[in-house]
Amino acid sequence: MDAMILLLAQSMPILKVAKMLDEHDTRIWRVIIYYVKKSRSKEDFSTVSIIGIDETSFKKGHKYVTIVADIEKSKVIHVCEGKDSSTLTRFSEDLINHGGKPTMIQCISCDMSPSFISGISSEFPDAEITFDKFHVMKMMNEAVNEVRKQEQSTKKELKKSKYLWLKNRRNLSEKQNERFLQLKNQKLKTVRAYNIKLSLQEFWDSLNREEAERYLKKWYFWATHSRLKPITEAAKTVKKHWDGILNYFDSKITNGILEGINSLVQLQKRNARGFKNVQYFINMIYLKLEKLKFELPT
C-alpha cells in the first residue's frame, strides 16, 4: 500500500490519490512525510560545492519557502519556510547533518535579496556570490516599465504597451511588432529606457571578466546620466552589487535551474489547488524534486 501511495503521489495531486484509494488525505500525507524523512536521512551532501538559492510562494499574503538546489546535479537539496537570513542558517545545519561542510561551498547563485546576502556572509563566508542575471534583468524591466507608466500620463500612445517593452522582440506577434516599431521611432523616454535595458542585456555576452567590467563601466555612465530616475536607481543597484554581477564571468552559473524548479513547484501547487500547511508543501517539493531513493516494502 505504501509503495502504491508513493508511486501515485509522484505523478498526481494528493487529493486525487486519496480519492482513488478511498483514504483520507491526512493518512496519505503521513505516509509521504515518513518516507521522505527516511529517504532524506540517507542523502549525502559531502560533494556539494555549487548551489543556487531562490524563494517561491506558498500562498498569498507573503508566505514563502526558500529552495536550495545543487546546481551540478540539478536537484533540490533543502527547503524551509521563510525567505530571511535564518533560512541560510537552517540550510547550513542541514548540510552538516548530511555530511557536507559550509567551507566546501564555493559558489552561490541568488538574487540581490539583502537577507540572502547577509545569511551567506554569515554561514558561507568562503563562498563567492554570483548575482543571477535573470534577476538583474528583471530589475531593469521593472525600471523600464516605471518610466513607461510615468510617461504615459502625457503620451497617451503608450497606454497598454507594457509588454512591448518587456517581451523579447522575437516573441511579439506581428501586430505587436508593428506597434512597437511605430513607438520606437518616436522621441520617447520609454524608448531611451528600453535601449539602456537592451545594452545591459548585451553585457552578458562579454568574453571575460575584464571585457565585461569595461563594458559595465560605460553602461553605468550612460544609465546614470540618462535623466530617467527609475533607470538611474536601477544602475545604482547594479553598482552596489558590482562584484557579484561580474562574478558570473568566473563562475558561469545562474539560477536557471531554480527558475525551472519554481515553475514545476507552482504547477504542482495549482494542480493541488493549494496545500493545507507549509509542511505538506515542503514535502511535496522533496517528493517530486529531490530525486530521492525510496526503500519500499514489497
C-alpha positions in Angstrom: 0.0 0.0 0.0 2.8 2.4 0.9 4.6 1.7 -2.4 1.4 2.4 -4.3 0.8 5.7 -2.4 4.3 7.0 -3.2 4.2 5.9 -6.8 0.8 7.6 -7.3 1.8 10.7 -5.3 4.8 11.4 -7.5 2.5 11.8 -10.6 -0.8 13.2 -9.3 -2.2 15.5 -6.6 -2.6 14.0 -3.2 -6.4 14.6 -3.0 -6.7 12.5 -6.2 -4.6 9.8 -4.7 -6.8 9.8 -1.6 -9.9 9.6 -3.6 -8.6 6.8 -5.8 -7.5 4.7 -2.8 -10.6 5.7 -0.7 -8.4 7.1 2.1 -8.4 10.4 4.0 -5.7 12.7 2.6 -4.1 13.1 6.1 -3.2 9.4 6.0 -1.7 9.8 2.5 0.4 12.7 3.8 1.6 10.7 6.9 3.0 8.0 4.5 4.7 10.6 2.3 6.2 12.5 5.2 7.5 9.3 6.8 9.3 8.1 3.6 10.6 11.5 2.6 12.2 11.9 6.0 13.6 8.4 6.0 15.0 8.8 2.5 16.4 12.3 3.1 18.2 11.0 6.2 20.4 8.9 3.9 21.2 11.8 1.5 24.9 12.6 1.1 25.8 16.3 0.6 29.6 15.8 1.1 30.4 16.8 -2.5 28.0 19.8 -2.8 30.0 22.9 -3.7 27.9 24.9 -6.1 24.4 25.9 -5.1 21.5 28.1 -6.2 19.1 29.8 -3.8 15.6 31.2 -4.5 12.3 31.7 -2.8 8.9 30.6 -4.1 5.4 31.5 -2.8 3.5 29.0 -0.6 0.2 31.0 -0.6 -1.0 34.6 -1.0 -0.1 37.0 1.8 3.7 36.9 1.6 4.1 33.3 2.6 7.3 31.9 1.1 9.6 28.9 1.3 13.3 29.1 0.4 14.7 26.4 -2.0 18.3 25.4 -2.3 19.5 23.4 -5.3 22.7 21.6 -6.1 23.4 23.2 -9.5 25.8 20.5 -10.7 23.2 17.7 -10.1 20.1 19.8 -10.9 18.3 18.7 -7.8 16.7 20.2 -4.7 18.6 19.6 -1.6 16.9 21.8 1.0 13.5 23.5 1.5 12.5 25.6 4.5 9.8 28.1 5.5 10.6 31.8 5.1 13.0 33.9 3.0 15.0 35.7 5.6 18.7 35.2 6.6 17.8 32.4 9.0 17.0 30.2 6.0 20.7 30.0 5.3 21.4 29.0 8.9 18.9 26.2 8.6 20.4 25.1 5.3 23.9 25.1 6.9 22.7 22.9 9.7 21.0 20.5 7.2 24.1 20.5 5.1 26.3 19.4 8.0 23.7 16.8 9.0 24.1 15.2 5.6 27.9 15.0 5.6 28.5 18.4 3.9 30.6 21.3 5.1 29.9 25.0 4.8 33.5 25.6 3.8 33.0 23.3 0.8 30.5 25.7 -0.7 32.5 27.6 -3.4 29.9 29.4 -5.5 26.3 30.5 -4.7 23.9 31.9 -7.2 21.0 34.0 -5.9 19.1 37.3 -6.4 20.1 40.6 -4.7 18.0 40.0 -1.6 19.7 41.6 1.4 18.5 38.7 3.6 20.2 36.1 1.4 23.4 38.2 1.1 23.5 38.6 4.9 22.9 34.8 5.5 25.5 33.8 3.0 28.1 36.2 4.5 27.4 34.7 8.0 27.1 31.0 7.2 29.2 30.6 4.0 32.0 33.3 4.2 34.2 31.4 1.8 31.7 31.3 -1.0 31.6 33.7 -3.9 28.2 35.1 -4.7 27.1 35.3 -8.3 24.0 37.5 -8.6 21.6 35.8 -11.0 21.5 37.6 -14.4 17.8 36.9 -14.8 17.0 38.8 -11.6 19.2 41.7 -12.7 17.4 41.9 -16.0 14.0 41.6 -14.1 15.0 44.7 -12.1 15.8 46.5 -15.3 12.5 45.5 -16.9 10.7 47.0 -13.8 12.7 50.2 -14.2 11.7 50.4 -17.9 8.0 49.8 -17.0 8.2 52.5 -14.4 9.4 55.0 -17.0 6.6 54.0 -19.3 4.0 54.4 -16.5 5.3 57.9 -15.7 5.4 59.0 -19.4 2.0 57.6 -20.5 0.3 60.3 -18.4 1.3 62.8 -21.2 1.9 60.3 -24.0 -1.4 58.5 -24.5 0.0 56.4 -27.3 2.0 54.4 -24.6 -1.1 53.1 -22.9 -1.5 49.3 -23.0 2.1 49.0 -24.4 3.7 47.4 -21.3 4.6 44.0 -22.8 6.0 45.6 -25.9 9.0 46.8 -23.9 9.3 43.7 -21.6 9.0 40.9 -24.1 11.8 39.6 -26.3 11.2 41.1 -29.8 11.1 37.5 -31.2 8.1 36.8 -29.1 6.0 39.7 -30.3 3.0 39.0 -32.6 3.0 40.7 -36.0 0.5 43.2 -34.8 2.5 43.9 -31.6 5.7 44.3 -33.6 4.1 46.8 -35.9 3.0 48.9 -33.0 6.4 48.5 -31.3 8.2 49.9 -34.4 5.8 52.9 -34.6 6.6 53.8 -30.9 10.3 53.0 -31.2 10.7 55.7 -33.9 9.4 58.4 -31.6 11.4 60.5 -29.2 10.1 58.9 -26.1 11.7 58.5 -22.7 10.5 54.9 -22.7 12.5 54.2 -25.9 15.6 55.5 -24.2 15.0 53.4 -21.1 14.4 50.4 -23.4 17.7 50.9 -25.2 19.6 51.1 -22.0 18.0 47.8 -20.9 19.0 46.2 -24.2 22.5 47.4 -23.7 22.7 45.8 -20.3 21.4 42.6 -21.8 24.3 42.5 -24.2 26.7 42.9 -21.3 26.2 39.2 -20.5 27.8 38.3 -23.9 31.2 39.6 -22.9 34.0 37.2 -23.4 35.7 37.5 -20.0 35.5 39.5 -16.7 37.9 42.2 -17.9 35.9 42.9 -21.0 32.7 42.7 -19.0 33.9 45.3 -16.5 34.9 47.8 -19.1 31.5 47.4 -20.8 29.6 47.7 -17.5 31.5 51.0 -16.6 30.4 52.5 -19.9 26.9 51.3 -19.4 26.8 52.6 -15.9 27.8 56.1 -17.0 25.1 56.1 -19.7 22.4 54.9 -17.3 23.3 57.3 -14.5 23.3 60.2 -17.0 20.0 59.3 -18.6 17.9 61.7 -16.6 15.5 58.8 -16.1 15.1 58.3 -12.3 14.0 54.6 -12.4 16.9 53.8 -14.7 19.4 55.7 -12.5 18.2 53.9 -9.4 18.5 50.6 -11.1 22.0 51.5 -12.2 22.9 52.4 -8.6 21.7 48.9 -7.5 24.0 47.4 -10.1 26.9 49.4 -8.7 26.0 48.2 -5.2 26.2 44.6 -6.4 29.1 45.2 -8.9 31.4 42.3 -7.9 28.7 39.7 -7.5 27.3 40.6 -11.0 30.8 40.3 -12.5 31.4 37.0 -10.7 29.2 35.4 -13.4 32.2 35.6 -15.8 34.2 33.4 -13.4 31.5 31.0 -12.2 29.2 30.9 -15.3 26.3 30.0 -13.0 22.8 31.3 -13.0 19.5 30.4 -11.2 18.1 28.9 -14.4 17.8 25.6 -12.7 15.9 27.2 -9.8 13.6 29.0 -12.2 12.7 25.7 -13.8 12.2 24.2 -10.3 10.0 27.1 -9.3 7.8 26.6 -12.4 7.3 23.0 -11.5 6.6 23.8 -7.9 3.9 26.4 -8.8 2.4 24.0 -11.3 2.1 21.4 -8.6 0.5 24.0 -6.3 -2.1 24.9 -8.9 -2.9 21.3 -9.7 -3.3 20.6 -6.0 -5.4 23.8 -5.6 -3.1 24.8 -2.7 -1.8 23.0 0.4 -3.3 22.9 3.9 0.0 23.8 5.5 3.6 24.6 4.7 4.9 21.2 5.8 2.8 19.5 3.2 4.1 22.0 0.6 7.7 21.3 1.6 7.3 17.6 1.5 5.7 17.8 -1.9 8.8 19.6 -3.2 11.1 17.0 -1.7 9.0 14.1 -3.1 8.9 15.4 -6.6 12.2 17.3 -7.0 14.9 15.9 -4.7 15.3 12.8 -6.7 15.0 10.7 -3.6 15.6 6.9 -3.5 12.8 5.2 -1.5 13.3 1.8 0.2 9.8 0.5 0.0 8.2 -2.7 1.4 7.5 -5.3 -1.3 
